[in-house]
Amino acid sequence: MNRKSFIKKLALSEEALENIKKAVQNAEKNTSGEIVVAVAKESSDYSFWEILASLIVSLIVFCVMIPFSGMIRNFYESINWQAPEWYLPATYGFTIFLVVLVFFAFFNIPLFDRLIIPSFVKVKNVSDRAFRAFTETGTYCTKDHTGILIFVSFLERQVRVIADKGISEKISQDMWNLIASGLTDELKNGHNEEAFIDAIEKCGKLLSDFYPIKKDDVDELSDGLVLICD
């Protein structure tokens, strides 16, 4: 998925992206901390679960078809008295293949993809991808280790807020979890731009209370929304 398509899925205009960037800049005016906002298309490749779900559906279809084997055979014989024996297994094989193919595509639709992936798998994958993004965006290597990452995984509809060690020494992770929970709820309601800006402002306020701006402060990280489309 390219950047333009991803932004469209996020329901964010170019103006909204600019407003989110300005919100980060405004929040950082009062703190020496750094705020990075990143959104990933998904946190993992869930092909295994999509294929598994498709195979389970095909197995159910196969079991349903078994009692109708006589009817299928009679149908072929009504068309051709000398219908080969392989017609019946070929019908079953082709049907199963088609079911797997159709449902694999079906389970690639985000709405249904979220339903078939176990919750514990999504939680782990989002957390792992968030920590990876924490490294990729450079949030971990600010001068005073006062970087914070707001990470959103679009497919899983989950949010993580990760603070560097310089921040976690003074601010409990529970505070960041509350902000993540609020952002999750707002995104589910479709208030994407407002949700991001509100979360940024809350992070900025919390950071400014413990890490006020310094005279020699330098903006070390990107202020714009980081899109992870891989």
Residue pairs with C-beta under 8 A, 6 or more apart in sequence:
1 9
1 41
1 229
2 229
3 227
3 229
6 39
6 41
6 154
6 227
6 229
7 14
7 17
7 227
9 154
10 39
10 154
10 192
11 190
11 192
12 20
12 192
12 193
12 225
16 192
16 193
17 224
17 225
19 193
19 197
20 37
20 193
20 196
20 197
20 200
20 224
20 225
21 223
21 224
21 225
23 196
23 197
23 200
23 201
24 35
24 37
24 200
24 223
24 224
25 219
25 223
26 201
26 204
27 35
27 200
27 201
27 203
27 204
27 205
27 207
27 208
28 34
28 35
28 204
28 219
28 223
29 213
30 204
30 207
30 208
30 212
30 213
31 146
31 204
31 207
31 208
31 211
31 212
31 213
32 144
32 146
32 211
32 212
32 213
32 214
32 217
33 146
33 147
33 148
33 167
33 204
33 207
33 208
33 211
34 139
34 142
34 146
34 147
34 148
34 219
34 220
34 221
35 147
35 148
35 150
35 200
35 203
35 204
35 207
35 223
36 137
36 138
36 139
36 147
36 148
36 149
36 150
36 221
36 222
36 226
37 149
37 150
37 152
37 196
37 199
37 200
37 225
37 226
38 133
38 137
38 149
38 150
38 151
38 152
38 225
38 226
38 227
38 228
39 151
39 152
39 153
39 154
39 225
39 226
39 227
39 228
40 129
40 133
40 151
40 152
40 153
40 154
40 228
41 154
41 155
41 228
41 229
41 230
42 153
42 154
42 155
42 156
43 122
43 125
43 126
43 128
43 129
43 130
43 153
43 155
43 156
43 158
44 125
44 128
44 129
46 113
46 117
46 121
46 155
49 107
49 116
49 117
49 118
49 121
50 104
50 107
50 108
50 113
50 116
51 100
51 104
53 103
53 107
53 116
54 99
54 100
54 101
54 103
54 104
54 107
55 100
57 99
57 100
57 103
58 96
58 99
58 100
58 103
61 95
61 96
61 99
62 92
62 95
62 96
65 72
65 92
65 95
69 88
72 88
72 91
73 83
73 87
73 88
76 83
76 87
76 88
77 83
106 112
107 113
107 116
110 154
110 155
113 155
114 122
114 155
114 156
114 157
117 156
122 156
122 158
123 158
125 153
125 156
126 151
126 153
126 156
126 158
126 160
127 160
129 151
129 153
130 149
130 151
130 153
130 160
130 162
131 162
133 139
133 149
133 151
133 226
133 228
134 140
134 149
134 151
134 162
136 228
137 149
137 221
137 222
137 226
138 147
138 220
138 221
139 147
139 148
139 149
139 162
139 164
139 221
140 147
140 164
141 147
142 164
142 166
142 220
142 221
143 218
143 220
144 166
144 211
145 164
145 165
145 166
145 167
146 164
146 166
146 167
146 207
146 211
147 163
147 164
147 167
147 220
147 221
148 161
148 162
148 163
148 164
148 167
148 176
148 203
148 207
149 160
149 161
149 162
149 163
150 159
150 161
150 179
150 180
150 183
150 196
150 199
150 200
150 203
151 159
151 160
151 161
151 162
152 158
152 159
152 183
152 187
153 159
153 160
157 184
157 187
157 188
158 184
159 180
159 181
159 183
159 184
159 187
160 180
161 176
161 177
161 179
161 180
161 183
161 199
161 203
162 176
163 171
163 173
163 176
166 211
167 207
167 210
167 211
170 210
170 211
171 206
171 210
175 206
176 203
179 199
179 202
179 203
179 206
180 199
182 198
182 199
182 202
183 195
183 196
183 198
183 199
186 192
186 194
186 195
186 198
186 199
187 195
189 195
196 225
